[in-house]
Amino acid sequence: MNLLQNIKPTLLMGPGPSSVSPRVYEALKTPTIGHLDPRFIDVMDGIKSMLKTLFLTENEFCTAVSGTGSAAMESCFVNLINPGDKVLIVQNGYFSMRMENMCSRLGANIDVLKFDWGFPADPKIVGEKINENNYDIVAVVHAETSTGVRNPIEEISKFISNDTLYIVDAVTSFGTIELNVDKWNIDAVYSCSQKGLSCPPGASPVSFSNKAIQKMKSRKKQIPNWYLDMTELIKYWDGEKRAYHHTAPINMMYALYQGLSDVTTEGIESTITRHQEVHLYLVDGLKKLGLEFLVEKKYRLPSLNSVLIPKGVDDAKIRTSLLNEYQIEIGAGLGPFAGKIWRIGLMGYSAHKDNVDRLLSALSEVL
Ligand SMILES: Cc1ncc(COP(=O)(O)O)c(C=O)c1O
């Protein structure tokens, strides 16, 4: 028996992946061609140009890493950290802990500035820390998927000096909330395909400023990772003549191309407005069911809704019934919030009112 026959369409309303749009499924069926075929190079160029527009940047260096968001995250640190570099990681959730793990493997001299999970970083405190130290890199997660908190990227950017590189995780924010790479002086930004872009996981946008590129180019030692070395990858992604680096996941790049085209067609501002409107619709519906939110209203992400599990309710049982009886996936809590919250994602193709109606109706039956 072919195990794939067991897999039925599921409405993905967890922390990611989000549901794949029918247009992206169609794009995935486009015939596979060679990774140096001029028609594929055109698709790569289309991805670069749409990324530039949607990231709101003049950065020439916009590309997609063959891999998931973590590979894109690693590509930023591995290319930009020299051993001994002073790095500040602002930490208030699971994904900034992953940043710390990656940076420690690269011999960085790390300061971790912790804030409570479920609360945003305080830009004043971050600013004081930056002013007291001469950091080479400051890294912050924009949309913390483990808690549903939006961090104040723009406010923190005001404390970043010319000698510092600002790295921002936009895995859950890109295509769901405002992200303005140039205005916020971001030097390296990375995202993923499987959330706001409604694609399967596997091809992840990144962009680097000229300041970041200068640092990569002036490194004395080789970048300590072959696959993610941007100074090599760029020879495949840019220039008149392209050179083989690795065999790109061709059909995943088609998917990414389509996902980006769809956001471009809808318009980035309308896409963001849709996420906010659908979020408010969900908040209203959950309130009627007597459910409460973990995060204070002004810091909430529309794309990741952390809902407190009512006393006496069996977390796993509810999620299992939603999945098995209603074909709806929602996420469990992580770390200190395991068993305490559900994480309801409204990202990309999943962020539509009819999906919210389906979830609310199922919840009202299982609770
Ligand atoms: C904020 C954030 N950063 C990084 C990642 C890692 O991305 P991936 O799981 O695609 O490797 C995730 C995944 O959900 C995330 O939410």
The ligand as an ORCA input file, in Angstrom:
! r2SCAN-3c Opt
* xyz 0 1
  C      10.522     32.510     13.998
  C      11.078     31.263     13.398
  N      12.381     31.195     13.094
  C      12.931     30.100     12.543
  C      12.174     28.984     12.264
  C      12.800     27.771     11.651
  O      12.297     27.543     10.389
  P      12.192     26.070      9.765
  O      11.378     25.244     10.687
  O      11.538     26.338      8.432
  O      13.569     25.557      9.612
  C      10.804     28.998     12.568
  C       9.957     27.826     12.288
  O       8.799     27.777     12.545
  C      10.256     30.168     13.135
  O       8.951     30.235     13.419
*
